[in-house]
């Protein structure tokens, strides 16, 4: 059986597409808007886009789907692998992808997301 050929971009939700605002969607700062533009760019190149999030109840996933619709994001799946990958690899909790963007990643983008979100949270707490 051959391996599926589509490239997949996996993107975390909280802290990556918006600041962490559990249980609601957080604010969208410049870095989150940049990631949204990157998602749309990759989709135009033929990539499949998957949201991987720890939100797992219908109530909390509704926030994700509302966000996807509000910002017109071309998302293929949320918290699940493509059918072809499931056939090839079997069922897995891990979402497979060629590129993964997550605020907890090691590397420049993950570090930048953590810094921006941490600074946003500090400013928010100072005003409450």
KOLGU-4560 file (N, C-alpha, C; in nm, 3 decimals, padded with zeros to 5 digits):
<recs>
<n_xx: 00.085 n_yy: -00.117 n_zz: 00.000 ca_xx: 00.000 ca_yy: 00.000 ca_zz: 00.000 c_xx: 00.090 c_yy: 00.124 c_zz: 00.000 mol: A seq: 1 type: UNK>
<n_xx: 00.063 n_yy: 00.216 n_zz: -00.091 ca_xx: 00.147 ca_yy: 00.336 ca_zz: -00.098 c_xx: 00.099 c_yy: 00.441 c_zz: 00.001 mol: A seq: 2 type: UNK>
<n_xx: 00.192 n_yy: 00.525 n_zz: 00.039 ca_xx: 00.162 ca_yy: 00.631 ca_zz: 00.135 c_xx: 00.087 c_yy: 00.744 c_zz: 00.066 mol: A seq: 3 type: UNK>
<n_xx: -00.013 n_yy: 00.805 n_zz: 00.133 ca_xx: -00.085 ca_yy: 00.918 ca_zz: 00.076 c_xx: 00.011 c_yy: 01.032 c_zz: 00.039 mol: A seq: 4 type: UNK>
<n_xx: -00.019 n_yy: 01.102 n_zz: -00.070 ca_xx: 00.074 ca_yy: 01.202 ca_zz: -00.122 c_xx: 00.039 c_yy: 01.346 c_zz: -00.088 mol: A seq: 5 type: UNK>
<n_xx: -00.082 n_yy: 01.375 n_zz: -00.045 ca_xx: -00.117 ca_yy: 01.513 ca_zz: -00.011 c_xx: -00.033 c_yy: 01.561 c_zz: 00.107 mol: A seq: 6 type: UNK>
<n_xx: 00.008 n_yy: 01.686 n_zz: 00.099 ca_xx: 00.079 ca_yy: 01.744 ca_zz: 00.212 c_xx: -00.023 c_yy: 01.801 c_zz: 00.308 mol: A seq: 7 type: UNK>
<n_xx: 00.008 n_yy: 01.788 n_zz: 00.437 ca_xx: -00.087 ca_yy: 01.828 ca_zz: 00.542 c_xx: -00.021 c_yy: 01.927 c_zz: 00.637 mol: A seq: 8 type: UNK>
<n_xx: -00.091 n_yy: 02.038 n_zz: 00.660 ca_xx: -00.051 ca_yy: 02.137 ca_zz: 00.758 c_xx: -00.141 c_yy: 02.120 c_zz: 00.879 mol: A seq: 9 type: UNK>
<n_xx: -00.081 n_yy: 02.093 n_zz: 00.995 ca_xx: -00.156 ca_yy: 02.076 ca_zz: 01.118 c_xx: -00.135 c_yy: 02.201 c_zz: 01.203 mol: A seq: 10 type: UNK>
<n_xx: -00.245 n_yy: 02.260 n_zz: 01.250 ca_xx: -00.238 ca_yy: 02.385 ca_zz: 01.326 c_xx: -00.314 c_yy: 02.368 c_zz: 01.457 mol: A seq: 11 type: UNK>
<n_xx: -00.250 n_yy: 02.406 n_zz: 01.566 ca_xx: -00.314 ca_yy: 02.408 ca_zz: 01.697 c_xx: -00.411 c_yy: 02.525 c_zz: 01.700 mol: A seq: 12 type: UNK>
<n_xx: -00.507 n_yy: 02.521 n_zz: 01.793 ca_xx: -00.605 ca_yy: 02.629 ca_zz: 01.802 c_xx: -00.565 c_yy: 02.732 c_zz: 01.909 mol: A seq: 13 type: UNK>
<n_xx: -00.583 n_yy: 02.697 n_zz: 02.036 ca_xx: -00.556 ca_yy: 02.791 ca_zz: 02.146 c_xx: -00.408 c_yy: 02.827 c_zz: 02.153 mol: A seq: 14 type: UNK>
<n_xx: -00.379 n_yy: 02.956 n_zz: 02.147 ca_xx: -00.242 ca_yy: 03.003 ca_zz: 02.154 c_xx: -00.175 c_yy: 03.012 c_zz: 02.018 mol: A seq: 15 type: UNK>
<n_xx: -00.236 n_yy: 02.953 n_zz: 01.915 ca_xx: -00.175 ca_yy: 02.953 ca_zz: 01.782 c_xx: -00.259 c_yy: 03.032 c_zz: 01.682 mol: A seq: 16 type: UNK>
<n_xx: -00.388 n_yy: 03.007 n_zz: 01.677 ca_xx: -00.477 ca_yy: 03.086 ca_zz: 01.589 c_xx: -00.534 c_yy: 03.207 c_zz: 01.662 mol: A seq: 17 type: UNK>
<n_xx: -00.527 n_yy: 03.204 n_zz: 01.794 ca_xx: -00.573 ca_yy: 03.315 ca_zz: 01.877 c_xx: -00.507 c_yy: 03.298 c_zz: 02.014 mol: A seq: 18 type: UNK>
<n_xx: -00.511 n_yy: 03.403 n_zz: 02.095 ca_xx: -00.457 ca_yy: 03.390 ca_zz: 02.230 c_xx: -00.541 c_yy: 03.289 c_zz: 02.307 mol: A seq: 19 type: UNK>
<n_xx: -00.485 n_yy: 03.233 n_zz: 02.411 ca_xx: -00.559 ca_yy: 03.136 ca_zz: 02.491 c_xx: -00.667 c_yy: 03.210 c_zz: 02.568 mol: A seq: 20 type: UNK>
<n_xx: -00.793 n_yy: 03.176 n_zz: 02.542 ca_xx: -00.904 ca_yy: 03.243 ca_zz: 02.607 c_xx: -01.006 c_yy: 03.144 c_zz: 02.660 mol: A seq: 21 type: UNK>
<n_xx: -00.959 n_yy: 03.027 n_zz: 02.697 ca_xx: -01.045 ca_yy: 02.916 ca_zz: 02.739 c_xx: -01.156 c_yy: 02.964 c_zz: 02.830 mol: A seq: 22 type: UNK>
<n_xx: -01.279 n_yy: 02.924 n_zz: 02.814 ca_xx: -01.329 ca_yy: 02.829 ca_zz: 02.713 c_xx: -01.369 c_yy: 02.896 c_zz: 02.582 mol: A seq: 23 type: UNK>
<n_xx: -01.352 n_yy: 03.029 n_zz: 02.574 ca_xx: -01.386 ca_yy: 03.100 ca_zz: 02.451 c_xx: -01.262 c_yy: 03.111 c_zz: 02.362 mol: A seq: 24 type: UNK>
<n_xx: -01.280 n_yy: 03.158 n_zz: 02.241 ca_xx: -01.166 ca_yy: 03.190 ca_zz: 02.156 c_xx: -01.105 c_yy: 03.319 c_zz: 02.207 mol: A seq: 25 type: UNK>
<n_xx: -00.973 n_yy: 03.326 n_zz: 02.208 ca_xx: -00.906 ca_yy: 03.446 ca_zz: 02.255 c_xx: -00.899 c_yy: 03.553 c_zz: 02.147 mol: A seq: 26 type: UNK>
<n_xx: -00.820 n_yy: 03.653 n_zz: 02.171 ca_xx: -00.800 ca_yy: 03.763 ca_zz: 02.076 c_xx: -00.708 c_yy: 03.719 c_zz: 01.963 mol: A seq: 27 type: UNK>
<n_xx: -00.722 n_yy: 03.786 n_zz: 01.849 ca_xx: -00.631 ca_yy: 03.762 ca_zz: 01.736 c_xx: -00.534 c_yy: 03.880 c_zz: 01.729 mol: A seq: 28 type: UNK>
<n_xx: -00.408 n_yy: 03.851 n_zz: 01.756 ca_xx: -00.303 ca_yy: 03.951 ca_zz: 01.746 c_xx: -00.234 c_yy: 03.936 c_zz: 01.610 mol: A seq: 29 type: UNK>
<n_xx: -00.136 n_yy: 04.019 n_zz: 01.581 ca_xx: -00.072 ca_yy: 04.018 ca_zz: 01.449 c_xx: -00.015 c_yy: 03.881 c_zz: 01.413 mol: A seq: 30 type: UNK>
<n_xx: 00.046 n_yy: 03.811 n_zz: 01.508 ca_xx: 00.106 ca_yy: 03.681 ca_zz: 01.477 c_xx: -00.001 c_yy: 03.579 c_zz: 01.439 mol: A seq: 31 type: UNK>
<n_xx: -00.117 n_yy: 03.586 n_zz: 01.503 ca_xx: -00.225 ca_yy: 03.493 ca_zz: 01.472 c_xx: -00.281 c_yy: 03.522 c_zz: 01.332 mol: A seq: 32 type: UNK>
<n_xx: -00.287 n_yy: 03.649 n_zz: 01.295 ca_xx: -00.332 ca_yy: 03.687 ca_zz: 01.161 c_xx: -00.232 c_yy: 03.639 c_zz: 01.056 mol: A seq: 33 type: UNK>
<n_xx: -00.104 n_yy: 03.646 n_zz: 01.088 ca_xx: -00.001 ca_yy: 03.596 ca_zz: 00.998 c_xx: -00.017 c_yy: 03.445 c_zz: 00.975 mol: A seq: 34 type: UNK>
<n_xx: -00.043 n_yy: 03.371 n_zz: 01.081 ca_xx: -00.062 ca_yy: 03.226 ca_zz: 01.068 c_xx: -00.187 c_yy: 03.196 c_zz: 00.985 mol: A seq: 35 type: UNK>
<n_xx: -00.293 n_yy: 03.275 n_zz: 01.002 ca_xx: -00.413 ca_yy: 03.259 ca_zz: 00.920 c_xx: -00.381 c_yy: 03.280 c_zz: 00.773 mol: A seq: 36 type: UNK>
<n_xx: -00.302 n_yy: 03.382 n_zz: 00.742 ca_xx: -00.262 ca_yy: 03.407 ca_zz: 00.603 c_xx: -00.180 c_yy: 03.290 c_zz: 00.549 mol: A seq: 37 type: UNK>
<n_xx: -00.092 n_yy: 03.234 n_zz: 00.633 ca_xx: -00.010 ca_yy: 03.120 ca_zz: 00.593 c_xx: -00.096 c_yy: 02.997 c_zz: 00.563 mol: A seq: 38 type: UNK>
<n_xx: -00.199 n_yy: 02.975 n_zz: 00.645 ca_xx: -00.291 ca_yy: 02.864 ca_zz: 00.622 c_xx: -00.357 c_yy: 02.878 c_zz: 00.485 mol: A seq: 39 type: UNK>
<n_xx: -00.406 n_yy: 02.997 n_zz: 00.455 ca_xx: -00.474 ca_yy: 03.021 ca_zz: 00.327 c_xx: -00.376 c_yy: 03.006 c_zz: 00.210 mol: A seq: 40 type: UNK>
<n_xx: -00.252 n_yy: 03.049 n_zz: 00.229 ca_xx: -00.148 ca_yy: 03.034 ca_zz: 00.127 c_xx: -00.121 c_yy: 02.886 c_zz: 00.099 mol: A seq: 41 type: UNK>
<n_xx: -00.102 n_yy: 02.808 n_zz: 00.204 ca_xx: -00.074 ca_yy: 02.665 ca_zz: 00.187 c_xx: -00.194 c_yy: 02.594 c_zz: 00.123 mol: A seq: 42 type: UNK>
<n_xx: -00.315 n_yy: 02.633 n_zz: 00.161 ca_xx: -00.434 ca_yy: 02.572 ca_zz: 00.101 c_xx: -00.438 c_yy: 02.599 c_zz: -00.049 mol: A seq: 43 type: UNK>
<n_xx: -00.404 n_yy: 02.720 n_zz: -00.091 ca_xx: -00.400 ca_yy: 02.752 ca_zz: -00.235 c_xx: -00.295 c_yy: 02.669 c_zz: -00.308 mol: A seq: 44 type: UNK>
<n_xx: -00.192 n_yy: 02.626 n_zz: -00.237 ca_xx: -00.089 ca_yy: 02.539 ca_zz: -00.295 c_xx: -00.131 c_yy: 02.392 c_zz: -00.298 mol: A seq: 45 type: UNK>
<n_xx: -00.251 n_yy: 02.363 n_zz: -00.248 ca_xx: -00.301 ca_yy: 02.226 ca_zz: -00.251 c_xx: -00.285 c_yy: 02.148 c_zz: -00.122 mol: A seq: 46 type: UNK>
<n_xx: -00.238 n_yy: 02.212 n_zz: -00.018 ca_xx: -00.221 ca_yy: 02.144 ca_zz: 00.111 c_xx: -00.357 c_yy: 02.126 c_zz: 00.177 mol: A seq: 47 type: UNK>
<n_xx: -00.369 n_yy: 02.020 n_zz: 00.255 ca_xx: -00.485 ca_yy: 01.997 ca_zz: 00.339 c_xx: -00.454 c_yy: 02.054 c_zz: 00.477 mol: A seq: 48 type: UNK>
<n_xx: -00.553 n_yy: 02.117 n_zz: 00.539 ca_xx: -00.531 ca_yy: 02.184 ca_zz: 00.667 c_xx: -00.614 c_yy: 02.114 c_zz: 00.775 mol: A seq: 49 type: UNK>
<n_xx: -00.547 n_yy: 02.078 n_zz: 00.884 ca_xx: -00.613 ca_yy: 02.012 ca_zz: 00.996 c_xx: -00.591 c_yy: 02.093 c_zz: 01.124 mol: A seq: 50 type: UNK>
<n_xx: -00.697 n_yy: 02.114 n_zz: 01.200 ca_xx: -00.686 ca_yy: 02.175 ca_zz: 01.332 c_xx: -00.669 c_yy: 02.062 c_zz: 01.434 mol: A seq: 51 type: UNK>
<n_xx: -00.566 n_yy: 02.073 n_zz: 01.517 ca_xx: -00.544 ca_yy: 01.978 ca_zz: 01.625 c_xx: -00.557 c_yy: 02.055 c_zz: 01.755 mol: A seq: 52 type: UNK>
<n_xx: -00.654 n_yy: 02.017 n_zz: 01.837 ca_xx: -00.680 ca_yy: 02.092 ca_zz: 01.959 c_xx: -00.714 c_yy: 01.997 c_zz: 02.073 mol: A seq: 53 type: UNK>
<n_xx: -00.687 n_yy: 02.040 n_zz: 02.194 ca_xx: -00.726 ca_yy: 01.961 ca_zz: 02.311 c_xx: -00.875 c_yy: 01.973 c_zz: 02.340 mol: A seq: 54 type: UNK>
<n_xx: -00.942 n_yy: 02.067 n_zz: 02.275 ca_xx: -01.088 ca_yy: 02.080 ca_zz: 02.292 c_xx: -01.150 c_yy: 01.953 c_zz: 02.233 mol: A seq: 55 type: UNK>
<n_xx: -01.230 n_yy: 01.884 n_zz: 02.312 ca_xx: -01.283 ca_yy: 01.757 ca_zz: 02.262 c_xx: -01.431 c_yy: 01.734 c_zz: 02.289 mol: A seq: 56 type: UNK>
<n_xx: -01.499 n_yy: 01.829 n_zz: 02.349 ca_xx: -01.644 ca_yy: 01.813 ca_zz: 02.367 c_xx: -01.714 c_yy: 01.897 c_zz: 02.262 mol: A seq: 57 type: UNK>
<n_xx: -01.836 n_yy: 01.862 n_zz: 02.229 ca_xx: -01.909 ca_yy: 01.936 ca_zz: 02.126 c_xx: -01.922 c_yy: 02.084 c_zz: 02.162 mol: A seq: 58 type: UNK>
<n_xx: -01.941 n_yy: 02.113 n_zz: 02.290 ca_xx: -01.954 ca_yy: 02.252 ca_zz: 02.335 c_xx: -01.825 c_yy: 02.330 c_zz: 02.307 mol: A seq: 59 type: UNK>
<n_xx: -01.711 n_yy: 02.271 n_zz: 02.338 ca_xx: -01.583 ca_yy: 02.340 ca_zz: 02.319 c_xx: -01.540 c_yy: 02.338 c_zz: 02.172 mol: A seq: 60 type: UNK>
<n_xx: -01.574 n_yy: 02.234 n_zz: 02.099 ca_xx: -01.541 ca_yy: 02.231 ca_zz: 01.956 c_xx: -01.626 c_yy: 02.330 c_zz: 01.878 mol: A seq: 61 type: UNK>
<n_xx: -01.744 n_yy: 02.361 n_zz: 01.928 ca_xx: -01.830 ca_yy: 02.460 ca_zz: 01.863 c_xx: -01.758 c_yy: 02.595 c_zz: 01.853 mol: A seq: 62 type: UNK>
<n_xx: -01.678 n_yy: 02.629 n_zz: 01.954 ca_xx: -01.599 ca_yy: 02.753 ca_zz: 01.951 c_xx: -01.501 c_yy: 02.748 c_zz: 01.834 mol: A seq: 63 type: UNK>
<n_xx: -01.439 n_yy: 02.633 n_zz: 01.814 ca_xx: -01.343 ca_yy: 02.617 ca_zz: 01.704 c_xx: -01.415 c_yy: 02.631 c_zz: 01.569 mol: A seq: 64 type: UNK>
<n_xx: -01.526 n_yy: 02.561 n_zz: 01.552 ca_xx: -01.599 ca_yy: 02.569 ca_zz: 01.425 c_xx: -01.652 c_yy: 02.710 c_zz: 01.399 mol: A seq: 65 type: UNK>
<n_xx: -01.696 n_yy: 02.779 n_zz: 01.501 ca_xx: -01.741 ca_yy: 02.918 ca_zz: 01.485 c_xx: -01.624 c_yy: 03.006 c_zz: 01.439 mol: A seq: 66 type: UNK>
<n_xx: -01.508 n_yy: 02.984 n_zz: 01.497 ca_xx: -01.388 ca_yy: 03.059 ca_zz: 01.460 c_xx: -01.351 c_yy: 03.032 c_zz: 01.314 mol: A seq: 67 type: UNK>
<n_xx: -01.353 n_yy: 02.905 n_zz: 01.275 ca_xx: -01.322 ca_yy: 02.867 ca_zz: 01.137 c_xx: -01.416 c_yy: 02.939 c_zz: 01.040 mol: A seq: 68 type: UNK>
<n_xx: -01.543 n_yy: 02.939 n_zz: 01.071 ca_xx: -01.641 ca_yy: 03.005 ca_zz: 00.985 c_xx: -01.625 c_yy: 03.157 c_zz: 00.984 mol: A seq: 69 type: UNK>
<n_xx: -01.601 n_yy: 03.214 n_zz: 01.100 ca_xx: -01.588 ca_yy: 03.360 ca_zz: 01.111 c_xx: -01.472 c_yy: 03.412 c_zz: 01.026 mol: A seq: 70 type: UNK>
<n_xx: -01.361 n_yy: 03.339 n_zz: 01.025 ca_xx: -01.242 ca_yy: 03.383 ca_zz: 00.952 c_xx: -01.222 c_yy: 03.310 c_zz: 00.820 mol: A seq: 71 type: UNK>
<n_xx: -01.325 n_yy: 03.235 n_zz: 00.778 ca_xx: -01.325 ca_yy: 03.168 ca_zz: 00.648 c_xx: -01.198 c_yy: 03.086 c_zz: 00.625 mol: A seq: 72 type: UNK>
<n_xx: -01.165 n_yy: 03.002 n_zz: 00.722 ca_xx: -01.046 ca_yy: 02.919 ca_zz: 00.713 c_xx: -01.076 c_yy: 02.790 c_zz: 00.636 mol: A seq: 73 type: UNK>
<n_xx: -00.989 n_yy: 02.753 n_zz: 00.543 ca_xx: -01.011 ca_yy: 02.633 ca_zz: 00.461 c_xx: -00.966 c_yy: 02.505 c_zz: 00.533 mol: A seq: 74 type: UNK>
<n_xx: -01.040 n_yy: 02.466 n_zz: 00.635 ca_xx: -01.000 ca_yy: 02.351 ca_zz: 00.719 c_xx: -01.061 c_yy: 02.222 c_zz: 00.664 mol: A seq: 75 type: UNK>
<n_xx: -00.977 n_yy: 02.119 n_zz: 00.654 ca_xx: -01.022 ca_yy: 01.989 ca_zz: 00.604 c_xx: -01.077 c_yy: 01.902 c_zz: 00.716 mol: A seq: 76 type: UNK>
<n_xx: -01.007 n_yy: 01.900 n_zz: 00.829 ca_xx: -01.046 ca_yy: 01.815 ca_zz: 00.942 c_xx: -01.017 c_yy: 01.889 c_zz: 01.074 mol: A seq: 77 type: UNK>
<n_xx: -01.088 n_yy: 01.848 n_zz: 01.178 ca_xx: -01.060 ca_yy: 01.896 ca_zz: 01.314 c_xx: -01.044 c_yy: 01.773 c_zz: 01.403 mol: A seq: 78 type: UNK>
<n_xx: -00.927 n_yy: 01.761 n_zz: 01.464 ca_xx: -00.896 ca_yy: 01.652 ca_zz: 01.557 c_xx: -00.908 c_yy: 01.512 c_zz: 01.495 mol: A seq: 79 type: UNK>
<n_xx: -00.882 n_yy: 01.501 n_zz: 01.367 ca_xx: -00.882 ca_yy: 01.367 ca_zz: 01.307 c_xx: -00.792 c_yy: 01.364 c_zz: 01.185 mol: A seq: 80 type: UNK>
<n_xx: -00.739 n_yy: 01.246 n_zz: 01.158 ca_xx: -00.655 ca_yy: 01.226 ca_zz: 01.041 c_xx: -00.740 c_yy: 01.204 c_zz: 00.917 mol: A seq: 81 type: UNK>
<n_xx: -00.679 n_yy: 01.222 n_zz: 00.802 ca_xx: -00.747 ca_yy: 01.192 ca_zz: 00.675 c_xx: -00.779 c_yy: 01.043 c_zz: 00.669 mol: A seq: 82 type: UNK>
<n_xx: -00.885 n_yy: 01.009 n_zz: 00.598 ca_xx: -00.924 ca_yy: 00.868 ca_zz: 00.584 c_xx: -00.811 c_yy: 00.785 c_zz: 00.524 mol: A seq: 83 type: UNK>
<n_xx: -00.742 n_yy: 00.840 n_zz: 00.423 ca_xx: -00.632 ca_yy: 00.766 ca_zz: 00.360 c_xx: -00.519 c_yy: 00.737 c_zz: 00.459 mol: A seq: 84 type: UNK>
<n_xx: -00.493 n_yy: 00.829 n_zz: 00.549 ca_xx: -00.390 ca_yy: 00.807 ca_zz: 00.651 c_xx: -00.434 c_yy: 00.702 c_zz: 00.752 mol: A seq: 85 type: UNK>
<n_xx: -00.561 n_yy: 00.701 n_zz: 00.787 ca_xx: -00.613 ca_yy: 00.601 ca_zz: 00.880 c_xx: -00.602 c_yy: 00.462 c_zz: 00.817 mol: A seq: 86 type: UNK>
<n_xx: -00.634 n_yy: 00.451 n_zz: 00.689 ca_xx: -00.622 ca_yy: 00.323 ca_zz: 00.619 c_xx: -00.475 c_yy: 00.279 c_zz: 00.616 mol: A seq: 87 type: UNK>
<n_xx: -00.386 n_yy: 00.373 n_zz: 00.588 ca_xx: -00.244 ca_yy: 00.340 ca_zz: 00.577 c_xx: -00.178 c_yy: 00.311 c_zz: 00.712 mol: A seq: 88 type: UNK>
<n_xx: -00.205 n_yy: 00.395 n_zz: 00.812 ca_xx: -00.134 ca_yy: 00.385 ca_zz: 00.940 c_xx: -00.218 c_yy: 00.323 c_zz: 01.052 mol: A seq: 89 type: UNK>
<n_xx: -00.350 n_yy: 00.321 n_zz: 01.037 ca_xx: -00.439 ca_yy: 00.278 ca_zz: 01.143 c_xx: -00.486 c_yy: 00.397 c_zz: 01.225 mol: A seq: 90 type: UNK>
<n_xx: -00.580 n_yy: 00.373 n_zz: 01.318 ca_xx: -00.631 ca_yy: 00.479 ca_zz: 01.405 c_xx: -00.521 c_yy: 00.528 c_zz: 01.498 mol: A seq: 91 type: UNK>
<n_xx: -00.516 n_yy: 00.658 n_zz: 01.520 ca_xx: -00.417 ca_yy: 00.715 ca_zz: 01.610 c_xx: -00.470 c_yy: 00.844 c_zz: 01.670 mol: A seq: 92 type: UNK>
<n_xx: -00.435 n_yy: 00.869 n_zz: 01.796 ca_xx: -00.471 ca_yy: 00.998 ca_zz: 01.858 c_xx: -00.385 c_yy: 01.110 c_zz: 01.801 mol: A seq: 93 type: UNK>
<n_xx: -00.263 n_yy: 01.075 n_zz: 01.757 ca_xx: -00.173 ca_yy: 01.176 ca_zz: 01.701 c_xx: -00.221 c_yy: 01.216 c_zz: 01.563 mol: A seq: 94 type: UNK>
<n_xx: -00.225 n_yy: 01.347 n_zz: 01.539 ca_xx: -00.264 ca_yy: 01.399 ca_zz: 01.409 c_xx: -00.138 c_yy: 01.413 c_zz: 01.326 mol: A seq: 95 type: UNK>
<n_xx: -00.133 n_yy: 01.343 n_zz: 01.214 ca_xx: -00.014 ca_yy: 01.344 ca_zz: 01.129 c_xx: -00.014 c_yy: 01.462 c_zz: 01.033 mol: A seq: 96 type: UNK>
<n_xx: 00.104 n_yy: 01.515 n_zz: 01.008 ca_xx: 00.118 ca_yy: 01.625 ca_zz: 00.914 c_xx: 00.262 c_yy: 01.646 c_zz: 00.872 mol: A seq: 97 type: UNK>
<n_xx: 00.279 n_yy: 01.717 n_zz: 00.762 ca_xx: 00.413 ca_yy: 01.750 ca_zz: 00.714 c_xx: 00.472 c_yy: 01.869 c_zz: 00.789 mol: A seq: 98 type: UNK>
<n_xx: 00.385 n_yy: 01.964 n_zz: 00.823 ca_xx: 00.425 ca_yy: 02.079 ca_zz: 00.903 c_xx: 00.323 c_yy: 02.093 c_zz: 01.015 mol: A seq: 99 type: UNK>
<n_xx: 00.372 n_yy: 02.117 n_zz: 01.136 ca_xx: 00.285 ca_yy: 02.138 ca_zz: 01.251 c_xx: 00.318 c_yy: 02.275 c_zz: 01.311 mol: A seq: 100 type: UNK>
<n_xx: 00.215 n_yy: 02.359 n_zz: 01.328 ca_xx: 00.232 ca_yy: 02.489 ca_zz: 01.391 c_xx: 00.157 c_yy: 02.485 c_zz: 01.524 mol: A seq: 101 type: UNK>
<n_xx: 00.230 n_yy: 02.507 n_zz: 01.632 ca_xx: 00.173 ca_yy: 02.499 ca_zz: 01.766 c_xx: 00.249 c_yy: 02.597 c_zz: 01.854 mol: A seq: 102 type: UNK>
<n_xx: 00.180 n_yy: 02.665 n_zz: 01.943 ca_xx: 00.248 ca_yy: 02.758 ca_zz: 02.032 c_xx: 00.343 c_yy: 02.686 c_zz: 02.127 mol: A seq: 103 type: UNK>
<n_xx: 00.334 n_yy: 02.554 n_zz: 02.138 ca_xx: 00.424 ca_yy: 02.478 ca_zz: 02.225 c_xx: 00.541 c_yy: 02.417 c_zz: 02.149 mol: A seq: 104 type: UNK>
<n_xx: 00.551 n_yy: 02.445 n_zz: 02.018 ca_xx: 00.662 ca_yy: 02.395 ca_zz: 01.938 c_xx: 00.794 c_yy: 02.454 c_zz: 01.986 mol: A seq: 105 type: UNK>
<n_xx: 00.899 n_yy: 02.380 n_zz: 01.969 ca_xx: 01.033 ca_yy: 02.436 ca_zz: 01.985 c_xx: 01.063 c_yy: 02.505 c_zz: 01.853 mol: A seq: 106 type: UNK>
<n_xx: 01.133 n_yy: 02.612 n_zz: 01.856 ca_xx: 01.165 ca_yy: 02.685 ca_zz: 01.734 c_xx: 01.111 c_yy: 02.826 c_zz: 01.741 mol: A seq: 107 type: UNK>
<n_xx: 01.141 n_yy: 02.904 n_zz: 01.640 ca_xx: 01.113 ca_yy: 03.046 ca_zz: 01.642 c_xx: 00.964 c_yy: 03.079 c_zz: 01.649 mol: A seq: 108 type: UNK>
<n_xx: 00.880 n_yy: 03.015 n_zz: 01.567 ca_xx: 00.737 ca_yy: 03.047 ca_zz: 01.566 c_xx: 00.673 c_yy: 03.012 c_zz: 01.700 mol: A seq: 109 type: UNK>
<n_xx: 00.704 n_yy: 02.895 n_zz: 01.755 ca_xx: 00.650 ca_yy: 02.857 ca_zz: 01.885 c_xx: 00.693 c_yy: 02.954 c_zz: 01.994 mol: A seq: 110 type: UNK>
<n_xx: 00.821 n_yy: 02.992 n_zz: 01.992 ca_xx: 00.872 ca_yy: 03.087 ca_zz: 02.091 c_xx: 00.800 c_yy: 03.222 c_zz: 02.076 mol: A seq: 111 type: UNK>
<n_xx: 00.784 n_yy: 03.268 n_zz: 01.952 ca_xx: 00.720 ca_yy: 03.396 ca_zz: 01.927 c_xx: 00.574 c_yy: 03.394 c_zz: 01.973 mol: A seq: 112 type: UNK>
<n_xx: 00.503 n_yy: 03.286 n_zz: 01.944 ca_xx: 00.364 ca_yy: 03.274 ca_zz: 01.989 c_xx: 00.354 c_yy: 03.278 c_zz: 02.141 mol: A seq: 113 type: UNK>
<n_xx: 00.445 n_yy: 03.209 n_zz: 02.210 ca_xx: 00.442 ca_yy: 03.210 ca_zz: 02.356 c_xx: 00.471 c_yy: 03.348 c_zz: 02.410 mol: A seq: 114 type: UNK>
<n_xx: 00.568 n_yy: 03.419 n_zz: 02.351 ca_xx: 00.601 ca_yy: 03.555 ca_zz: 02.397 c_xx: 00.484 c_yy: 03.650 c_zz: 02.377 mol: A seq: 115 type: UNK>
<n_xx: 00.425 n_yy: 03.647 n_zz: 02.260 ca_xx: 00.313 ca_yy: 03.738 ca_zz: 02.230 c_xx: 00.196 c_yy: 03.709 c_zz: 02.323 mol: A seq: 116 type: UNK>
<n_xx: 00.162 n_yy: 03.581 n_zz: 02.341 ca_xx: 00.049 ca_yy: 03.546 ca_zz: 02.426 c_xx: 00.079 c_yy: 03.582 c_zz: 02.572 mol: A seq: 117 type: UNK>
<n_xx: 00.199 n_yy: 03.558 n_zz: 02.617 ca_xx: 00.236 ca_yy: 03.589 ca_zz: 02.756 c_xx: 00.226 c_yy: 03.740 c_zz: 02.780 mol: A seq: 118 type: UNK>
<n_xx: 00.274 n_yy: 03.821 n_zz: 02.684 ca_xx: 00.265 ca_yy: 03.967 ca_zz: 02.698 c_xx: 00.120 c_yy: 04.013 c_zz: 02.695 mol: A seq: 119 type: UNK>
<n_xx: 00.039 n_yy: 03.952 n_zz: 02.610 ca_xx: -00.103 ca_yy: 03.987 ca_zz: 02.604 c_xx: -00.170 c_yy: 03.954 c_zz: 02.738 mol: A seq: 120 type: UNK>
<n_xx: -00.143 n_yy: 03.836 n_zz: 02.794 ca_xx: -00.204 ca_yy: 03.795 ca_zz: 02.920 c_xx: -00.162 c_yy: 03.889 c_zz: 03.033 mol: A seq: 121 type: UNK>
<n_xx: -00.034 n_yy: 03.931 n_zz: 03.036 ca_xx: 00.012 ca_yy: 04.023 ca_zz: 03.140 c_xx: -00.064 c_yy: 04.155 c_zz: 03.132 mol: A seq: 122 type: UNK>
<n_xx: -00.079 n_yy: 04.211 n_zz: 03.011 ca_xx: -00.151 ca_yy: 04.338 ca_zz: 02.995 c_xx: -00.296 c_yy: 04.323 c_zz: 03.036 mol: A seq: 123 type: UNK>
<n_xx: -00.357 n_yy: 04.210 n_zz: 03.002 ca_xx: -00.498 ca_yy: 04.187 ca_zz: 03.036 c_xx: -00.518 c_yy: 04.181 c_zz: 03.187 mol: A seq: 124 type: UNK>
<n_xx: -00.427 n_yy: 04.111 n_zz: 03.256 ca_xx: -00.440 ca_yy: 04.099 ca_zz: 03.401 c_xx: -00.419 c_yy: 04.233 c_zz: 03.470 mol: A seq: 125 type: UNK>
<n_xx: -00.333 n_yy: 04.317 n_zz: 03.415 ca_xx: -00.308 ca_yy: 04.448 ca_zz: 03.476 c_xx: -00.432 c_yy: 04.538 c_zz: 03.469 mol: A seq: 126 type: UNK>
<n_xx: -00.518 n_yy: 04.517 n_zz: 03.369 ca_xx: -00.636 ca_yy: 04.602 ca_zz: 03.351 c_xx: -00.759 c_yy: 04.548 c_zz: 03.422 mol: A seq: 127 type: UNK>
<n_xx: -00.751 n_yy: 04.429 n_zz: 03.477 ca_xx: -00.870 ca_yy: 04.371 ca_zz: 03.546 c_xx: -00.876 c_yy: 04.411 c_zz: 03.690 mol: A seq: 128 type: UNK>
</recs>
